[in-house]
């Protein structure tokens, strides 16, 4: 499992930066993803962010947050 997690970390570290128009949205994904609604995505489209960019950066943000939480859990267990 460690190899797969290391691979995810590597992918996250090499991801292209998100457009500044996505900052508030991605903060929401990191802090409270359960509150993301269709309107949030529509706002990104209105800001001329492509659906591919929205998808890729959403996945990257969720993955990074998941890894961060995993690291916190591992620290508690040790």
HELIX and SHEET records of a PDB file:
HELIX    1   1 UNK A    2  UNK A   13  1                                  12    
HELIX    2   2 UNK A   20  UNK A   22  5                                   3    
HELIX    3   3 UNK A   23  UNK A   32  1                                  10    
HELIX    4   4 UNK A   33  UNK A   35  5                                   3    
HELIX    5   5 UNK A   38  UNK A   46  1                                   9    
HELIX    6   6 UNK A   51  UNK A   77  1                                  27    
END                                                                             
